[in-house]
């Protein structure tokens, strides 16, 4: 029998897919060094290689926060609580 017919919620949900993408994106961006291993364009005199990585620190923080909030909402909905 499928999980839905047994009264269980599915393990893979759209929210969980978004959470996974939010958490995997920074790793993919940083491990694909060939995409940012260059000097141009400069930003305030800083080569692209460095400011791109520093930008990902901020982006990673935002994506992790989004993933955490989505996870909290997912867990509340599974327990039957209010979905704030």
PyMOL Python script that loads the backbone (N, CA, C, O; Angstrom):
from pymol import cmd

cmd.read_pdbstr("""\
ATOM      1  N   UNK A   1       0.836  -1.190   0.000  1.00  0.00           N
ATOM      2  CA  UNK A   1       0.000   0.000   0.000  1.00  0.00           C
ATOM      3  C   UNK A   1       0.877   1.248   0.000  1.00  0.00           C
ATOM      4  O   UNK A   1       1.995   1.232   0.515  1.00  0.00           O
ATOM      5  N   UNK A   2       0.377   2.291  -0.562  1.00  0.00           N
ATOM      6  CA  UNK A   2       1.133   3.538  -0.563  1.00  0.00           C
ATOM      7  C   UNK A   2       0.984   4.238   0.778  1.00  0.00           C
ATOM      8  O   UNK A   2       0.087   3.932   1.564  1.00  0.00           O
ATOM      9  N   UNK A   3       1.888   5.190   1.023  1.00  0.00           N
ATOM     10  CA  UNK A   3       1.867   5.912   2.296  1.00  0.00           C
ATOM     11  C   UNK A   3       0.589   6.719   2.477  1.00  0.00           C
ATOM     12  O   UNK A   3       0.093   6.855   3.596  1.00  0.00           O
ATOM     13  N   UNK A   4       0.055   7.252   1.386  1.00  0.00           N
ATOM     14  CA  UNK A   4      -1.134   8.088   1.480  1.00  0.00           C
ATOM     15  C   UNK A   4      -2.340   7.260   1.909  1.00  0.00           C
ATOM     16  O   UNK A   4      -3.158   7.727   2.702  1.00  0.00           O
ATOM     17  N   UNK A   5      -2.461   6.032   1.393  1.00  0.00           N
ATOM     18  CA  UNK A   5      -3.609   5.207   1.747  1.00  0.00           C
ATOM     19  C   UNK A   5      -3.522   4.693   3.182  1.00  0.00           C
ATOM     20  O   UNK A   5      -4.544   4.324   3.762  1.00  0.00           O
ATOM     21  N   UNK A   6      -2.335   4.663   3.761  1.00  0.00           N
ATOM     22  CA  UNK A   6      -2.165   4.232   5.139  1.00  0.00           C
ATOM     23  C   UNK A   6      -2.353   5.392   6.119  1.00  0.00           C
ATOM     24  O   UNK A   6      -2.274   5.183   7.329  1.00  0.00           O
ATOM     25  N   UNK A   7      -2.597   6.592   5.634  1.00  0.00           N
ATOM     26  CA  UNK A   7      -2.797   7.738   6.496  1.00  0.00           C
ATOM     27  C   UNK A   7      -1.523   8.500   6.816  1.00  0.00           C
ATOM     28  O   UNK A   7      -1.574   9.478   7.563  1.00  0.00           O
ATOM     29  N   UNK A   8      -0.394   8.092   6.283  1.00  0.00           N
ATOM     30  CA  UNK A   8       0.873   8.789   6.507  1.00  0.00           C
ATOM     31  C   UNK A   8       1.057   9.854   5.433  1.00  0.00           C
ATOM     32  O   UNK A   8       0.554   9.736   4.316  1.00  0.00           O
ATOM     33  N   UNK A   9       1.785  10.885   5.803  1.00  0.00           N
ATOM     34  CA  UNK A   9       2.102  11.919   4.818  1.00  0.00           C
ATOM     35  C   UNK A   9       3.312  11.473   4.010  1.00  0.00           C
ATOM     36  O   UNK A   9       4.162  10.746   4.523  1.00  0.00           O
ATOM     37  N   UNK A  10       3.401  11.906   2.736  1.00  0.00           N
ATOM     38  CA  UNK A  10       4.544  11.504   1.913  1.00  0.00           C
ATOM     39  C   UNK A  10       5.850  12.069   2.466  1.00  0.00           C
ATOM     40  O   UNK A  10       5.878  13.166   3.024  1.00  0.00           O
ATOM     41  N   UNK A  11       6.924  11.312   2.304  1.00  0.00           N
ATOM     42  CA  UNK A  11       8.228  11.732   2.803  1.00  0.00           C
ATOM     43  C   UNK A  11       8.806  12.852   1.956  1.00  0.00           C
ATOM     44  O   UNK A  11       9.366  13.809   2.491  1.00  0.00           O
ATOM     45  N   UNK A  12       8.677  12.745   0.650  1.00  0.00           N
ATOM     46  CA  UNK A  12       9.199  13.777  -0.249  1.00  0.00           C
ATOM     47  C   UNK A  12       8.051  14.704  -0.617  1.00  0.00           C
ATOM     48  O   UNK A  12       7.079  14.300  -1.257  1.00  0.00           O
ATOM     49  N   UNK A  13       8.187  15.955  -0.198  1.00  0.00           N
ATOM     50  CA  UNK A  13       7.171  16.968  -0.474  1.00  0.00           C
ATOM     51  C   UNK A  13       7.834  18.117  -1.216  1.00  0.00           C
ATOM     52  O   UNK A  13       9.060  18.233  -1.202  1.00  0.00           O
ATOM     53  N   UNK A  14       7.048  18.965  -1.862  1.00  0.00           N
ATOM     54  CA  UNK A  14       7.647  20.128  -2.534  1.00  0.00           C
ATOM     55  C   UNK A  14       8.463  21.007  -1.582  1.00  0.00           C
ATOM     56  O   UNK A  14       9.504  21.536  -1.972  1.00  0.00           O
ATOM     57  N   UNK A  15       8.006  21.163  -0.353  1.00  0.00           N
ATOM     58  CA  UNK A  15       8.752  21.974   0.620  1.00  0.00           C
ATOM     59  C   UNK A  15      10.117  21.355   0.904  1.00  0.00           C
ATOM     60  O   UNK A  15      11.116  22.066   1.007  1.00  0.00           O
ATOM     61  N   UNK A  16      10.156  20.046   1.030  1.00  0.00           N
ATOM     62  CA  UNK A  16      11.428  19.381   1.301  1.00  0.00           C
ATOM     63  C   UNK A  16      12.374  19.432   0.104  1.00  0.00           C
ATOM     64  O   UNK A  16      13.592  19.462   0.278  1.00  0.00           O
ATOM     65  N   UNK A  17      11.828  19.444  -1.092  1.00  0.00           N
ATOM     66  CA  UNK A  17      12.666  19.597  -2.285  1.00  0.00           C
ATOM     67  C   UNK A  17      13.296  20.991  -2.294  1.00  0.00           C
ATOM     68  O   UNK A  17      14.479  21.136  -2.601  1.00  0.00           O
ATOM     69  N   UNK A  18      12.511  22.011  -1.961  1.00  0.00           N
ATOM     70  CA  UNK A  18      13.031  23.380  -1.893  1.00  0.00           C
ATOM     71  C   UNK A  18      14.093  23.484  -0.800  1.00  0.00           C
ATOM     72  O   UNK A  18      15.120  24.134  -0.996  1.00  0.00           O
ATOM     73  N   UNK A  19      13.857  22.854   0.339  1.00  0.00           N
ATOM     74  CA  UNK A  19      14.838  22.855   1.426  1.00  0.00           C
ATOM     75  C   UNK A  19      16.156  22.248   0.948  1.00  0.00           C
ATOM     76  O   UNK A  19      17.227  22.804   1.191  1.00  0.00           O
ATOM     77  N   UNK A  20      16.072  21.119   0.276  1.00  0.00           N
ATOM     78  CA  UNK A  20      17.280  20.462  -0.230  1.00  0.00           C
ATOM     79  C   UNK A  20      18.015  21.340  -1.229  1.00  0.00           C
ATOM     80  O   UNK A  20      19.242  21.431  -1.187  1.00  0.00           O
ATOM     81  N   UNK A  21      17.287  21.983  -2.120  1.00  0.00           N
ATOM     82  CA  UNK A  21      17.923  22.871  -3.099  1.00  0.00           C
ATOM     83  C   UNK A  21      18.604  24.058  -2.422  1.00  0.00           C
ATOM     84  O   UNK A  21      19.692  24.470  -2.824  1.00  0.00           O
ATOM     85  N   UNK A  22      17.961  24.601  -1.399  1.00  0.00           N
ATOM     86  CA  UNK A  22      18.557  25.720  -0.655  1.00  0.00           C
ATOM     87  C   UNK A  22      19.861  25.314   0.016  1.00  0.00           C
ATOM     88  O   UNK A  22      20.793  26.114   0.092  1.00  0.00           O
ATOM     89  N   UNK A  23      19.936  24.096   0.496  1.00  0.00           N
ATOM     90  CA  UNK A  23      21.127  23.642   1.200  1.00  0.00           C
ATOM     91  C   UNK A  23      22.223  23.150   0.262  1.00  0.00           C
ATOM     92  O   UNK A  23      23.403  23.219   0.605  1.00  0.00           O
ATOM     93  N   UNK A  24      21.853  22.659  -0.910  1.00  0.00           N
ATOM     94  CA  UNK A  24      22.839  22.127  -1.856  1.00  0.00           C
ATOM     95  C   UNK A  24      23.437  23.224  -2.743  1.00  0.00           C
ATOM     96  O   UNK A  24      24.594  23.121  -3.150  1.00  0.00           O
ATOM     97  N   UNK A  25      22.674  24.255  -3.042  1.00  0.00           N
ATOM     98  CA  UNK A  25      23.128  25.305  -3.965  1.00  0.00           C
ATOM     99  C   UNK A  25      24.477  25.917  -3.594  1.00  0.00           C
ATOM    100  O   UNK A  25      25.324  26.055  -4.477  1.00  0.00           O
ATOM    101  N   UNK A  26      24.726  26.293  -2.332  1.00  0.00           N
ATOM    102  CA  UNK A  26      26.040  26.864  -2.003  1.00  0.00           C
ATOM    103  C   UNK A  26      27.201  25.895  -2.249  1.00  0.00           C
ATOM    104  O   UNK A  26      28.275  26.309  -2.685  1.00  0.00           O
ATOM    105  N   UNK A  27      26.983  24.618  -1.972  1.00  0.00           N
ATOM    106  CA  UNK A  27      28.046  23.640  -2.206  1.00  0.00           C
ATOM    107  C   UNK A  27      28.371  23.530  -3.688  1.00  0.00           C
ATOM    108  O   UNK A  27      29.540  23.510  -4.075  1.00  0.00           O
ATOM    109  N   UNK A  28      27.344  23.459  -4.505  1.00  0.00           N
ATOM    110  CA  UNK A  28      27.556  23.363  -5.955  1.00  0.00           C
ATOM    111  C   UNK A  28      28.266  24.616  -6.458  1.00  0.00           C
ATOM    112  O   UNK A  28      29.207  24.522  -7.247  1.00  0.00           O
ATOM    113  N   UNK A  29      27.825  25.777  -6.009  1.00  0.00           N
ATOM    114  CA  UNK A  29      28.415  27.034  -6.463  1.00  0.00           C
ATOM    115  C   UNK A  29      29.891  27.131  -6.084  1.00  0.00           C
ATOM    116  O   UNK A  29      30.705  27.604  -6.877  1.00  0.00           O
ATOM    117  N   UNK A  30      30.237  26.688  -4.885  1.00  0.00           N
ATOM    118  CA  UNK A  30      31.624  26.796  -4.432  1.00  0.00           C
ATOM    119  C   UNK A  30      32.519  25.691  -4.979  1.00  0.00           C
ATOM    120  O   UNK A  30      33.714  25.910  -5.176  1.00  0.00           O
ATOM    121  N   UNK A  31      31.966  24.517  -5.226  1.00  0.00           N
ATOM    122  CA  UNK A  31      32.786  23.427  -5.750  1.00  0.00           C
ATOM    123  C   UNK A  31      33.034  23.531  -7.246  1.00  0.00           C
ATOM    124  O   UNK A  31      33.949  22.892  -7.766  1.00  0.00           O
ATOM    125  N   UNK A  32      32.235  24.323  -7.943  1.00  0.00           N
ATOM    126  CA  UNK A  32      32.416  24.524  -9.385  1.00  0.00           C
ATOM    127  C   UNK A  32      33.349  25.727  -9.577  1.00  0.00           C
ATOM    128  O   UNK A  32      32.927  26.790 -10.032  1.00  0.00           O
ATOM    129  N   UNK A  33      34.618  25.537  -9.222  1.00  0.00           N
ATOM    130  CA  UNK A  33      35.603  26.615  -9.195  1.00  0.00           C
ATOM    131  C   UNK A  33      35.832  27.215 -10.580  1.00  0.00           C
ATOM    132  O   UNK A  33      36.077  28.416 -10.693  1.00  0.00           O
ATOM    133  N   UNK A  34      35.759  26.417 -11.617  1.00  0.00           N
ATOM    134  CA  UNK A  34      35.987  26.921 -12.971  1.00  0.00           C
ATOM    135  C   UNK A  34      35.038  28.038 -13.372  1.00  0.00           C
ATOM    136  O   UNK A  34      35.348  28.830 -14.263  1.00  0.00           O
ATOM    137  N   UNK A  35      33.872  28.107 -12.714  1.00  0.00           N
ATOM    138  CA  UNK A  35      32.903  29.143 -13.068  1.00  0.00           C
ATOM    139  C   UNK A  35      33.276  30.514 -12.517  1.00  0.00           C
ATOM    140  O   UNK A  35      32.791  31.529 -13.016  1.00  0.00           O
ATOM    141  N   UNK A  36      34.136  30.560 -11.491  1.00  0.00           N
ATOM    142  CA  UNK A  36      34.483  31.857 -10.903  1.00  0.00           C
ATOM    143  C   UNK A  36      35.991  32.077 -10.752  1.00  0.00           C
ATOM    144  O   UNK A  36      36.406  33.033 -10.097  1.00  0.00           O
ATOM    145  N   UNK A  37      36.797  31.230 -11.331  1.00  0.00           N
ATOM    146  CA  UNK A  37      38.252  31.369 -11.247  1.00  0.00           C
ATOM    147  C   UNK A  37      38.742  32.364 -12.287  1.00  0.00           C
ATOM    148  O   UNK A  37      39.368  31.990 -13.279  1.00  0.00           O
ATOM    149  N   UNK A  38      38.448  33.646 -12.045  1.00  0.00           N
ATOM    150  CA  UNK A  38      38.874  34.700 -12.953  1.00  0.00           C
ATOM    151  C   UNK A  38      39.014  36.006 -12.182  1.00  0.00           C
ATOM    152  O   UNK A  38      38.548  36.123 -11.049  1.00  0.00           O
ATOM    153  N   UNK A  39      39.648  36.965 -12.793  1.00  0.00           N
ATOM    154  CA  UNK A  39      39.894  38.252 -12.140  1.00  0.00           C
ATOM    155  C   UNK A  39      38.783  39.248 -12.456  1.00  0.00           C
ATOM    156  O   UNK A  39      38.345  39.991 -11.576  1.00  0.00           O
ATOM    157  N   UNK A  40      38.339  39.267 -13.674  1.00  0.00           N
ATOM    158  CA  UNK A  40      37.311  40.225 -14.103  1.00  0.00           C
ATOM    159  C   UNK A  40      35.929  39.650 -13.865  1.00  0.00           C
ATOM    160  O   UNK A  40      35.773  38.435 -13.985  1.00  0.00           O
ATOM    161  N   UNK A  41      34.939  40.417 -13.543  1.00  0.00           N
ATOM    162  CA  UNK A  41      34.930  41.859 -13.309  1.00  0.00           C
ATOM    163  C   UNK A  41      35.369  42.192 -11.877  1.00  0.00           C
ATOM    164  O   UNK A  41      35.119  41.442 -10.933  1.00  0.00           O
ATOM    165  N   UNK A  42      36.013  43.315 -11.761  1.00  0.00           N
ATOM    166  CA  UNK A  42      36.428  43.802 -10.451  1.00  0.00           C
ATOM    167  C   UNK A  42      35.246  44.480  -9.765  1.00  0.00           C
ATOM    168  O   UNK A  42      34.379  45.051 -10.426  1.00  0.00           O
ATOM    169  N   UNK A  43      35.217  44.412  -8.447  1.00  0.00           N
ATOM    170  CA  UNK A  43      34.212  45.114  -7.657  1.00  0.00           C
ATOM    171  C   UNK A  43      34.965  45.872  -6.569  1.00  0.00           C
ATOM    172  O   UNK A  43      35.517  45.268  -5.650  1.00  0.00           O
ATOM    173  N   UNK A  44      34.983  47.173  -6.677  1.00  0.00           N
ATOM    174  CA  UNK A  44      35.724  48.032  -5.745  1.00  0.00           C
ATOM    175  C   UNK A  44      37.195  47.620  -5.681  1.00  0.00           C
ATOM    176  O   UNK A  44      37.812  47.670  -4.617  1.00  0.00           O
ATOM    177  N   UNK A  45      37.746  47.220  -6.809  1.00  0.00           N
ATOM    178  CA  UNK A  45      39.143  46.821  -6.886  1.00  0.00           C
ATOM    179  C   UNK A  45      39.411  45.393  -6.444  1.00  0.00           C
ATOM    180  O   UNK A  45      40.562  44.958  -6.438  1.00  0.00           O
ATOM    181  N   UNK A  46      38.368  44.654  -6.072  1.00  0.00           N
ATOM    182  CA  UNK A  46      38.525  43.277  -5.609  1.00  0.00           C
ATOM    183  C   UNK A  46      38.245  42.340  -6.784  1.00  0.00           C
ATOM    184  O   UNK A  46      37.208  42.465  -7.437  1.00  0.00           O
ATOM    185  N   UNK A  47      39.152  41.408  -7.060  1.00  0.00           N
ATOM    186  CA  UNK A  47      38.938  40.471  -8.165  1.00  0.00           C
ATOM    187  C   UNK A  47      37.679  39.628  -7.954  1.00  0.00           C
ATOM    188  O   UNK A  47      37.281  39.347  -6.824  1.00  0.00           O
ATOM    189  N   UNK A  48      37.073  39.237  -9.057  1.00  0.00           N
ATOM    190  CA  UNK A  48      35.845  38.448  -9.045  1.00  0.00           C
ATOM    191  C   UNK A  48      35.966  37.204  -8.165  1.00  0.00           C
ATOM    192  O   UNK A  48      35.038  36.873  -7.427  1.00  0.00           O
ATOM    193  N   UNK A  49      37.106  36.517  -8.242  1.00  0.00           N
ATOM    194  CA  UNK A  49      37.322  35.290  -7.481  1.00  0.00           C
ATOM    195  C   UNK A  49      37.008  35.476  -6.003  1.00  0.00           C
ATOM    196  O   UNK A  49      36.406  34.600  -5.382  1.00  0.00           O
ATOM    197  N   UNK A  50      37.406  36.601  -5.437  1.00  0.00           N
ATOM    198  CA  UNK A  50      37.221  36.840  -4.003  1.00  0.00           C
ATOM    199  C   UNK A  50      35.826  37.359  -3.666  1.00  0.00           C
ATOM    200  O   UNK A  50      35.196  36.873  -2.726  1.00  0.00           O
ATOM    201  N   UNK A  51      35.337  38.346  -4.428  1.00  0.00           N
ATOM    202  CA  UNK A  51      34.036  38.899  -4.052  1.00  0.00           C
ATOM    203  C   UNK A  51      32.893  37.930  -4.336  1.00  0.00           C
ATOM    204  O   UNK A  51      31.858  37.985  -3.672  1.00  0.00           O
ATOM    205  N   UNK A  52      33.066  37.056  -5.304  1.00  0.00           N
ATOM    206  CA  UNK A  52      32.054  36.034  -5.578  1.00  0.00           C
ATOM    207  C   UNK A  52      31.906  35.101  -4.380  1.00  0.00           C
ATOM    208  O   UNK A  52      30.792  34.780  -3.966  1.00  0.00           O
ATOM    209  N   UNK A  53      33.039  34.668  -3.826  1.00  0.00           N
ATOM    210  CA  UNK A  53      32.997  33.783  -2.660  1.00  0.00           C
ATOM    211  C   UNK A  53      32.401  34.486  -1.447  1.00  0.00           C
ATOM    212  O   UNK A  53      31.636  33.877  -0.700  1.00  0.00           O
ATOM    213  N   UNK A  54      32.731  35.735  -1.241  1.00  0.00           N
ATOM    214  CA  UNK A  54      32.181  36.487  -0.113  1.00  0.00           C
ATOM    215  C   UNK A  54      30.677  36.722  -0.296  1.00  0.00           C
ATOM    216  O   UNK A  54      29.923  36.716   0.677  1.00  0.00           O
ATOM    217  N   UNK A  55      30.252  36.925  -1.526  1.00  0.00           N
ATOM    218  CA  UNK A  55      28.828  37.070  -1.796  1.00  0.00           C
ATOM    219  C   UNK A  55      28.084  35.792  -1.416  1.00  0.00           C
ATOM    220  O   UNK A  55      26.971  35.848  -0.893  1.00  0.00           O
ATOM    221  N   UNK A  56      28.699  34.647  -1.678  1.00  0.00           N
ATOM    222  CA  UNK A  56      28.062  33.375  -1.335  1.00  0.00           C
ATOM    223  C   UNK A  56      27.947  33.164   0.165  1.00  0.00           C
ATOM    224  O   UNK A  56      27.096  32.391   0.606  1.00  0.00           O
ATOM    225  N   UNK A  57      28.773  33.825   0.960  1.00  0.00           N
ATOM    226  CA  UNK A  57      28.611  33.749   2.412  1.00  0.00           C
ATOM    227  C   UNK A  57      27.247  34.335   2.787  1.00  0.00           C
ATOM    228  O   UNK A  57      26.514  33.751   3.584  1.00  0.00           O
ATOM    229  N   UNK A  58      26.916  35.481   2.213  1.00  0.00           N
ATOM    230  CA  UNK A  58      25.623  36.115   2.479  1.00  0.00           C
ATOM    231  C   UNK A  58      24.462  35.306   1.892  1.00  0.00           C
ATOM    232  O   UNK A  58      23.443  35.100   2.551  1.00  0.00           O
ATOM    233  N   UNK A  59      24.628  34.856   0.664  1.00  0.00           N
ATOM    234  CA  UNK A  59      23.579  34.069   0.004  1.00  0.00           C
ATOM    235  C   UNK A  59      23.341  32.761   0.759  1.00  0.00           C
ATOM    236  O   UNK A  59      22.195  32.342   0.925  1.00  0.00           O
ATOM    237  N   UNK A  60      24.405  32.121   1.212  1.00  0.00           N
ATOM    238  CA  UNK A  60      24.275  30.872   1.969  1.00  0.00           C
ATOM    239  C   UNK A  60      23.527  31.092   3.274  1.00  0.00           C
ATOM    240  O   UNK A  60      22.716  30.262   3.686  1.00  0.00           O
ATOM    241  N   UNK A  61      23.805  32.209   3.917  1.00  0.00           N
ATOM    242  CA  UNK A  61      23.096  32.535   5.154  1.00  0.00           C
ATOM    243  C   UNK A  61      21.599  32.669   4.894  1.00  0.00           C
ATOM    244  O   UNK A  61      20.781  32.119   5.631  1.00  0.00           O
ATOM    245  N   UNK A  62      21.252  33.399   3.845  1.00  0.00           N
ATOM    246  CA  UNK A  62      19.835  33.593   3.508  1.00  0.00           C
ATOM    247  C   UNK A  62      19.170  32.269   3.132  1.00  0.00           C
ATOM    248  O   UNK A  62      18.050  31.995   3.563  1.00  0.00           O
ATOM    249  N   UNK A  63      19.846  31.452   2.337  1.00  0.00           N
ATOM    250  CA  UNK A  63      19.273  30.167   1.929  1.00  0.00           C
ATOM    251  C   UNK A  63      19.103  29.216   3.108  1.00  0.00           C
ATOM    252  O   UNK A  63      18.120  28.477   3.174  1.00  0.00           O
ATOM    253  N   UNK A  64      20.056  29.229   4.040  1.00  0.00           N
ATOM    254  CA  UNK A  64      19.946  28.386   5.226  1.00  0.00           C
ATOM    255  C   UNK A  64      18.781  28.836   6.100  1.00  0.00           C
ATOM    256  O   UNK A  64      18.064  28.007   6.659  1.00  0.00           O
ATOM    257  N   UNK A  65      18.595  30.137   6.215  1.00  0.00           N
ATOM    258  CA  UNK A  65      17.480  30.667   6.998  1.00  0.00           C
ATOM    259  C   UNK A  65      16.141  30.268   6.361  1.00  0.00           C
ATOM    260  O   UNK A  65      15.210  29.870   7.061  1.00  0.00           O
ATOM    261  N   UNK A  66      16.055  30.374   5.056  1.00  0.00           N
ATOM    262  CA  UNK A  66      14.834  29.975   4.345  1.00  0.00           C
ATOM    263  C   UNK A  66      14.572  28.484   4.553  1.00  0.00           C
ATOM    264  O   UNK A  66      13.442  28.083   4.828  1.00  0.00           O
ATOM    265  N   UNK A  67      15.614  27.666   4.423  1.00  0.00           N
ATOM    266  CA  UNK A  67      15.454  26.221   4.615  1.00  0.00           C
ATOM    267  C   UNK A  67      14.987  25.908   6.030  1.00  0.00           C
ATOM    268  O   UNK A  67      14.134  25.042   6.223  1.00  0.00           O
ATOM    269  N   UNK A  68      15.534  26.598   7.011  1.00  0.00           N
ATOM    270  CA  UNK A  68      15.150  26.372   8.409  1.00  0.00           C
ATOM    271  C   UNK A  68      13.686  26.733   8.644  1.00  0.00           C
ATOM    272  O   UNK A  68      12.956  25.985   9.294  1.00  0.00           O
ATOM    273  N   UNK A  69      13.261  27.878   8.115  1.00  0.00           N
ATOM    274  CA  UNK A  69      11.870  28.296   8.290  1.00  0.00           C
ATOM    275  C   UNK A  69      10.921  27.329   7.588  1.00  0.00           C
ATOM    276  O   UNK A  69       9.863  27.004   8.127  1.00  0.00           O
ATOM    277  N   UNK A  70      11.282  26.870   6.401  1.00  0.00           N
ATOM    278  CA  UNK A  70      10.452  25.887   5.696  1.00  0.00           C
ATOM    279  C   UNK A  70      10.390  24.577   6.468  1.00  0.00           C
ATOM    280  O   UNK A  70       9.339  23.938   6.522  1.00  0.00           O
ATOM    281  N   UNK A  71      11.502  24.174   7.063  1.00  0.00           N
ATOM    282  CA  UNK A  71      11.533  22.937   7.843  1.00  0.00           C
ATOM    283  C   UNK A  71      10.634  23.055   9.068  1.00  0.00           C
ATOM    284  O   UNK A  71       9.896  22.125   9.395  1.00  0.00           O
ATOM    285  N   UNK A  72      10.697  24.194   9.743  1.00  0.00           N
ATOM    286  CA  UNK A  72       9.826  24.403  10.900  1.00  0.00           C
ATOM    287  C   UNK A  72       8.357  24.300  10.501  1.00  0.00           C
ATOM    288  O   UNK A  72       7.571  23.635  11.176  1.00  0.00           O
ATOM    289  N   UNK A  73       7.991  24.958   9.403  1.00  0.00           N
ATOM    290  CA  UNK A  73       6.601  24.921   8.944  1.00  0.00           C
ATOM    291  C   UNK A  73       6.196  23.500   8.560  1.00  0.00           C
ATOM    292  O   UNK A  73       5.081  23.069   8.853  1.00  0.00           O
ATOM    293  N   UNK A  74       7.104  22.769   7.901  1.00  0.00           N
ATOM    294  CA  UNK A  74       6.821  21.392   7.507  1.00  0.00           C
ATOM    295  C   UNK A  74       6.592  20.516   8.734  1.00  0.00           C
ATOM    296  O   UNK A  74       5.676  19.693   8.751  1.00  0.00           O
ATOM    297  N   UNK A  75       7.407  20.690   9.742  1.00  0.00           N
ATOM    298  CA  UNK A  75       7.267  19.884  10.956  1.00  0.00           C
ATOM    299  C   UNK A  75       5.980  20.212  11.708  1.00  0.00           C
ATOM    300  O   UNK A  75       5.318  19.313  12.228  1.00  0.00           O
ATOM    301  N   UNK A  76       5.625  21.489  11.767  1.00  0.00           N
ATOM    302  CA  UNK A  76       4.367  21.869  12.417  1.00  0.00           C
ATOM    303  C   UNK A  76       3.173  21.269  11.693  1.00  0.00           C
ATOM    304  O   UNK A  76       2.237  20.781  12.327  1.00  0.00           O
ATOM    305  N   UNK A  77       3.204  21.307  10.363  1.00  0.00           N
ATOM    306  CA  UNK A  77       2.073  20.763   9.602  1.00  0.00           C
ATOM    307  C   UNK A  77       1.980  19.246   9.764  1.00  0.00           C
ATOM    308  O   UNK A  77       0.878  18.698   9.751  1.00  0.00           O
ATOM    309  N   UNK A  78       3.094  18.566   9.915  1.00  0.00           N
ATOM    310  CA  UNK A  78       3.068  17.117  10.121  1.00  0.00           C
ATOM    311  C   UNK A  78       2.532  16.756  11.502  1.00  0.00           C
ATOM    312  O   UNK A  78       1.917  15.704  11.678  1.00  0.00           O
ATOM    313  N   UNK A  79       2.765  17.621  12.470  1.00  0.00           N
ATOM    314  CA  UNK A  79       2.267  17.349  13.832  1.00  0.00           C
ATOM    315  C   UNK A  79       0.848  17.860  14.034  1.00  0.00           C
ATOM    316  O   UNK A  79       0.247  17.631  15.084  1.00  0.00           O
ATOM    317  N   UNK A  80       0.307  18.555  13.025  1.00  0.00           N
ATOM    318  CA  UNK A  80      -1.052  19.046  13.121  1.00  0.00           C
ATOM    319  C   UNK A  80      -1.164  20.399  13.793  1.00  0.00           C
ATOM    320  O   UNK A  80      -2.260  20.840  14.139  1.00  0.00           O
ATOM    321  N   UNK A  81      -0.017  21.066  13.981  1.00  0.00           N
ATOM    322  CA  UNK A  81      -0.035  22.381  14.612  1.00  0.00           C
ATOM    323  C   UNK A  81      -0.390  23.469  13.629  1.00  0.00           C
ATOM    324  O   UNK A  81      -0.620  23.205  12.449  1.00  0.00           O
ATOM    325  N   UNK A  82      -0.433  24.685  14.115  1.00  0.00           N
ATOM    326  CA  UNK A  82      -0.731  25.813  13.229  1.00  0.00           C
ATOM    327  C   UNK A  82       0.456  26.075  12.329  1.00  0.00           C
ATOM    328  O   UNK A  82       1.604  25.914  12.742  1.00  0.00           O
ATOM    329  N   UNK A  83       0.182  26.480  11.098  1.00  0.00           N
ATOM    330  CA  UNK A  83       1.235  26.741  10.097  1.00  0.00           C
ATOM    331  C   UNK A  83       1.498  28.238  10.025  1.00  0.00           C
ATOM    332  O   UNK A  83       1.013  28.917   9.120  1.00  0.00           O
ATOM    333  N   UNK A  84       2.260  28.745  10.973  1.00  0.00           N
ATOM    334  CA  UNK A  84       2.614  30.171  10.965  1.00  0.00           C
ATOM    335  C   UNK A  84       3.648  30.484   9.958  1.00  0.00           C
ATOM    336  O   UNK A  84       4.053  31.640   9.827  1.00  0.00           O
TER     337      UNK A  84
END
""", "prot")
cmd.dss("prot")
cmd.show_as("cartoon", "prot")
cmd.util.cbc("prot")
cmd.orient("prot")
